[in-house]
Amino acid sequence: MKTLIYGAGPIGRWLALRLHLAGRDVTLLARNEAYLSLQQNGLEIVDGLTGERLVARVKLVDRLDPEDRYDLVVVAMQKASRLSVCPALAQNPHLKNILFLGNDVSGFQNYQDHLPEDTVLLGFPGAGGGWDGADLVIMDREKPNAHHGEIFIGELDGEIRDRTLEIQRLFEAADIKVSVEKDMDGWLKYHFAFIAPTAGVIFMKDGDLRAVAADKKTIHQYCRACREAGDVLREVGYRRRQPPVFNLYYWLPRWAEPMVFSKLFGSRSAEVRFGLHARTVGPELLELAEEFAVLKGLTGMETPHLDALLDQVPRPRPAADRKEVAS
């Protein structure tokens, strides 16, 4: 399966590296300084669990031409950038499947406005991380012998097709676990209900996850914010909380919340997955919050704890100044 990873941010580089090391036919699309750096130095990632440096020279391109042919394009960029490249993708009639990988609250329509419905899938990467100085650090597993991360993917209509299974096999050949979701739209909405409060408390403590872990009041506020967001989603019809672990915010008694979530925020995994990523997620998160506000407006419900945490997120630059950002 000839694959193009469109976007040379942390997730795009991680995917390109894992597929390359597994012997898959993968090309990474990078631009400007990122392209020149990768061309000169190769692709290098620091394993967030072991500290090992993984280095490879993957195939690189700096553009997608209308006659290029790929069986799969994985667009690994922040949401505004994913939408901005849709017209360029639409100019190439030879792209068989396009997997948009990342946060989304608004659903599928924005992609369908540009691209044939039967080419589009949505998904989310379970790995996470970001830049620590000059090093790109990625946490893609909790134990040394575990799979190299997990990817959640789904068709627009929830069906499982031959191409869905083919994409699943591609990632699994790189030892990346794949979860095929029947309601990827709902999954992504519930992920916002998790990641928005998570980022909020991290920004509240100026990126100090240990401070989050030690503050019982903040953890209670965090759990309440997650429940508020989940209640909105349930009210507008997304009644299945997903992934199932989201139910913890409802099932845990209040006294147990600090005990459970202090371990989460105090872990090495959270330090890499959430802490490093939070440095760049602000503008995208507030864009998603605007989309969530539309859903909330349908219910008349109030979300004071969620709103307070979203107020901690730095304001984005004006839309005219935004550039294409890889995820």
C-alpha positions as CSV (number, residue, x, y, z in Angstrom):
1,M,0.0,0.0,0.0
2,K,1.8,3.1,-1.3
3,T,1.3,5.7,1.5
4,L,1.9,9.4,1.7
5,I,2.1,11.1,5.2
6,Y,1.0,14.6,4.6
7,G,2.5,16.8,7.3
8,A,5.9,16.6,9.0
9,G,4.8,17.5,12.6
10,P,5.3,15.1,15.5
11,I,2.6,12.6,14.5
12,G,3.5,12.7,10.8
13,R,7.1,12.0,11.6
14,W,6.3,9.3,14.0
15,L,4.0,7.5,11.5
16,A,6.5,7.8,8.7
17,L,9.3,6.4,10.9
18,R,7.3,3.5,12.2
19,L,6.1,2.5,8.7
20,H,9.5,2.9,7.2
21,L,11.2,0.8,9.9
22,A,8.5,-1.9,9.1
23,G,9.5,-1.9,5.4
24,R,6.4,-0.2,4.2
25,D,6.3,2.0,1.0
26,V,5.9,5.4,2.8
27,T,6.7,8.9,1.7
28,L,6.7,12.0,4.0
29,L,5.5,15.4,2.7
30,A,7.3,18.3,4.4
31,R,7.7,21.9,3.5
32,N,10.2,24.7,3.8
33,E,12.6,24.5,6.7
34,A,11.2,21.1,7.8
35,Y,11.9,19.6,4.3
36,L,15.4,21.0,4.2
37,S,16.2,19.7,7.7
38,L,14.8,16.3,7.0
39,Q,16.6,16.1,3.7
40,Q,19.9,16.9,5.3
41,N,19.7,15.2,8.7
42,G,17.1,12.4,8.2
43,L,14.2,11.7,10.5
44,E,15.0,11.4,14.2
45,I,12.7,10.7,17.1
46,V,13.4,10.1,20.8
47,D,11.4,7.3,22.3
48,G,9.7,8.8,25.3
49,L,9.6,5.6,27.2
50,T,13.2,4.3,26.7
51,G,15.1,7.4,25.6
52,E,16.3,5.6,22.5
53,R,17.0,7.7,19.4
54,L,15.4,6.3,16.3
55,V,16.9,7.6,13.1
56,A,15.9,6.8,9.5
57,R,16.0,8.4,6.0
58,V,12.5,8.2,4.6
59,K,11.4,9.2,1.2
60,L,10.6,12.9,1.1
61,V,8.6,15.2,-1.1
62,D,7.7,18.9,-0.7
63,R,4.5,18.9,-2.7
64,L,1.7,16.8,-4.0
65,D,1.4,16.9,-7.8
66,P,-1.9,16.2,-9.6
67,E,-0.5,13.1,-11.2
68,D,1.0,11.6,-8.1
69,R,-0.5,8.2,-7.2
70,Y,-1.0,6.9,-3.6
71,D,-3.2,4.2,-2.2
72,L,-3.4,6.1,1.1
73,V,-2.8,9.7,2.1
74,V,-2.7,10.2,5.9
75,V,-3.2,13.9,6.7
76,A,-1.5,14.4,10.1
77,M,-2.0,18.1,10.8
78,Q,-3.9,20.4,13.1
79,K,-7.5,20.9,12.1
80,A,-7.3,24.3,10.3
81,S,-4.3,23.0,8.3
82,R,-6.1,19.7,7.4
83,L,-9.0,21.7,6.0
84,S,-6.7,24.1,4.1
85,V,-5.0,21.2,2.2
86,C,-8.3,19.7,1.0
87,P,-8.4,21.8,-2.2
88,A,-4.9,20.5,-3.1
89,L,-6.0,17.0,-2.4
90,A,-9.1,17.4,-4.5
91,Q,-6.9,18.4,-7.5
92,N,-5.4,14.9,-7.6
93,P,-7.9,12.3,-8.9
94,H,-5.5,9.4,-8.2
95,L,-5.7,9.4,-4.4
96,K,-7.6,6.3,-3.4
97,N,-8.1,6.8,0.3
98,I,-7.5,9.9,2.5
99,L,-7.3,9.5,6.3
100,F,-7.6,12.7,8.2
101,L,-5.9,12.1,11.6
102,G,-6.5,14.5,14.5
103,N,-9.0,16.3,16.7
104,D,-12.4,17.2,15.2
105,V,-15.7,18.2,16.7
106,S,-17.7,19.5,13.7
107,G,-18.0,16.1,11.9
108,F,-17.5,15.1,8.3
109,Q,-19.1,17.7,6.2
110,N,-16.1,20.0,5.9
111,Y,-14.2,17.2,4.2
112,Q,-17.1,16.2,2.0
113,D,-17.4,19.8,0.7
114,H,-14.1,19.2,-1.2
115,L,-13.5,15.4,-1.6
116,P,-15.5,12.4,-2.7
117,E,-17.2,10.8,0.2
118,D,-15.9,7.3,-0.6
119,T,-12.3,8.5,-0.3
120,V,-12.5,10.0,3.2
121,L,-11.9,8.4,6.6
122,L,-11.4,10.0,10.0
123,G,-9.1,8.9,12.8
124,F,-7.0,9.8,15.8
125,P,-3.4,8.8,16.8
126,G,-2.9,7.3,20.3
127,A,0.7,8.4,20.4
128,G,1.6,11.8,21.6
129,G,4.5,14.1,22.3
130,G,6.3,17.2,21.0
131,W,9.5,19.1,20.9
132,D,11.8,19.2,23.9
133,G,14.4,21.7,22.7
134,A,15.8,20.2,19.5
135,D,14.5,16.7,20.3
136,L,11.2,15.4,19.1
137,V,10.0,13.1,21.9
138,I,7.1,10.7,21.3
139,M,5.4,8.4,23.8
140,D,3.7,5.6,21.9
141,R,3.4,2.9,24.5
142,E,3.4,2.4,28.3
143,K,5.6,-0.7,28.5
144,P,8.7,-1.7,26.4
145,N,7.0,-4.8,25.0
146,A,3.7,-3.2,24.1
147,H,2.5,-2.2,20.6
148,H,4.0,1.0,19.2
149,G,1.0,3.1,19.8
150,E,-2.6,2.8,18.7
151,I,-4.6,4.5,15.9
152,F,-8.4,4.8,15.9
153,I,-10.0,4.9,12.5
154,G,-13.5,4.9,11.1
155,E,-15.5,5.2,7.9
156,L,-18.0,8.1,7.6
157,D,-21.0,5.7,7.8
158,G,-19.5,3.4,10.3
159,E,-19.2,0.4,8.0
160,I,-16.1,-1.8,7.8
161,R,-14.9,-2.2,4.3
162,D,-12.1,-4.0,2.5
163,R,-10.1,-0.7,2.4
164,T,-10.7,-0.2,6.2
165,L,-9.2,-3.6,6.8
166,E,-6.4,-3.0,4.4
167,I,-5.5,0.2,6.2
168,Q,-5.7,-1.6,9.5
169,R,-3.2,-4.2,8.2
170,L,-0.8,-1.5,7.0
171,F,-0.5,0.0,10.5
172,E,-0.5,-3.4,12.3
173,A,2.5,-4.4,10.1
174,A,4.3,-1.6,11.8
175,D,3.2,-2.9,15.2
176,I,0.7,-0.1,15.7
177,K,-2.5,-1.3,17.2
178,V,-5.6,-0.3,15.3
179,S,-9.1,0.2,16.7
180,V,-11.8,0.4,14.0
181,E,-14.6,2.5,15.3
182,K,-18.2,2.4,14.1
183,D,-18.9,5.9,15.3
184,M,-15.7,7.9,14.7
185,D,-17.6,11.2,14.8
186,G,-18.9,10.4,18.3
187,W,-15.4,9.2,19.3
188,L,-13.8,12.5,18.3
189,K,-16.4,14.5,20.1
190,Y,-15.8,12.6,23.3
191,H,-12.1,13.0,22.8
192,F,-12.7,16.8,23.0
193,A,-14.6,16.2,26.2
194,F,-11.4,14.7,27.6
195,I,-8.6,16.7,26.0
196,A,-10.1,20.2,26.5
197,P,-10.2,19.9,30.3
198,T,-6.8,18.1,30.3
199,A,-5.2,21.0,28.4
200,G,-7.0,23.5,30.5
201,V,-5.6,22.3,33.8
202,I,-2.1,22.0,32.2
203,F,-2.2,25.6,31.1
204,M,-3.6,26.6,34.5
205,K,-0.5,25.3,36.1
206,D,1.8,26.8,33.5
207,G,2.7,23.3,32.1
208,D,3.6,21.8,35.4
209,L,1.9,18.4,35.4
210,R,3.3,17.6,38.9
211,A,1.5,20.7,40.2
212,V,-1.7,19.4,38.6
213,A,-1.2,16.0,40.2
214,A,-0.7,17.5,43.6
215,D,-3.8,19.8,43.6
216,K,-7.0,18.0,44.7
217,K,-9.2,21.0,44.0
218,T,-7.9,21.2,40.4
219,I,-8.5,17.5,39.8
220,H,-12.0,17.8,41.1
221,Q,-12.6,20.7,38.7
222,Y,-11.0,18.7,35.9
223,C,-13.4,15.7,36.4
224,R,-16.4,18.0,36.7
225,A,-15.5,19.7,33.4
226,C,-15.2,16.3,31.7
227,R,-18.6,15.3,32.9
228,E,-20.1,18.6,31.8
229,A,-18.8,18.1,28.3
230,G,-20.0,14.5,28.3
231,D,-23.4,15.6,29.5
232,V,-23.7,18.0,26.5
233,L,-22.8,15.3,24.1
234,R,-25.3,12.9,25.6
235,E,-28.0,15.5,25.4
236,V,-27.4,16.1,21.7
237,G,-27.6,12.4,20.9
238,Y,-24.1,11.0,21.4
239,R,-25.2,8.6,24.1
240,R,-22.3,6.1,24.0
241,R,-19.4,7.4,26.0
242,Q,-16.2,6.4,24.2
243,P,-13.7,5.1,24.6
244,P,-15.2,3.2,27.6
245,V,-12.6,4.6,30.0
246,F,-14.4,8.0,29.7
247,N,-17.0,6.4,32.1
248,L,-14.4,6.8,34.9
249,Y,-15.4,10.5,35.1
250,Y,-18.9,9.3,36.0
251,W,-18.3,6.1,38.0
252,L,-15.5,7.2,40.3
253,P,-16.6,8.6,43.7
254,R,-15.4,12.1,44.4
255,W,-13.0,11.0,47.1
256,A,-11.2,8.7,44.6
257,E,-10.7,11.3,41.9
258,P,-7.4,12.8,43.2
259,M,-6.0,9.3,43.9
260,V,-6.7,8.1,40.3
261,F,-5.9,11.2,38.3
262,S,-2.9,12.4,40.3
263,K,-1.3,9.2,39.0
264,L,-2.3,10.1,35.5
265,F,-0.9,13.6,35.6
266,G,2.2,12.6,37.5
267,S,3.2,9.9,35.0
268,R,6.0,10.0,32.4
269,S,3.4,9.3,29.8
270,A,1.4,12.4,30.6
271,E,4.5,14.5,30.7
272,V,5.3,13.6,27.1
273,R,1.8,13.0,25.6
274,F,0.1,16.0,27.2
275,G,2.8,18.3,28.5
276,L,4.9,18.6,25.3
277,H,1.9,18.6,23.1
278,A,0.1,21.4,25.1
279,R,2.7,23.9,24.0
280,T,1.3,24.0,20.5
281,V,-2.4,22.9,20.9
282,G,-3.9,26.2,22.1
283,P,-5.2,27.6,18.8
284,E,-6.6,24.3,17.6
285,L,-8.3,23.7,21.0
286,L,-10.1,27.0,21.0
287,E,-11.3,26.4,17.4
288,L,-12.7,23.0,18.6
289,A,-14.2,24.8,21.6
290,E,-16.2,27.1,19.2
291,E,-17.5,24.0,17.4
292,F,-18.5,22.5,20.8
293,A,-20.2,25.7,21.8
294,V,-22.6,25.2,18.8
295,L,-23.6,21.8,20.2
296,K,-23.9,23.2,23.7
297,G,-26.2,25.9,22.3
298,L,-28.6,23.2,21.2
299,T,-29.1,22.1,24.8
300,G,-29.3,25.3,26.8
301,M,-26.9,23.6,29.3
302,E,-24.2,25.4,31.3
303,T,-20.6,24.2,31.6
304,P,-19.0,26.5,34.1
305,H,-16.1,24.2,35.0
306,L,-15.3,23.5,31.4
307,D,-15.6,27.2,30.5
308,A,-13.2,28.2,33.3
309,L,-10.6,25.7,32.1
310,L,-10.9,26.8,28.5
311,D,-10.3,30.4,29.7
312,Q,-6.8,29.2,30.6
313,V,-5.9,28.3,27.0
314,P,-3.8,31.0,25.3
315,R,-5.7,32.9,22.6
316,P,-4.9,32.1,19.0
317,R,-3.3,34.4,16.5
318,P,-5.7,36.2,14.1
319,A,-6.9,33.8,11.4
320,A,-5.1,35.8,8.7
321,D,-1.8,35.1,10.3
322,R,-2.3,31.3,10.7
323,K,0.0,29.0,8.7
324,E,-0.3,25.4,7.8
325,V,0.6,23.5,11.0
326,A,1.5,19.8,11.1
327,S,0.0,17.7,13.9
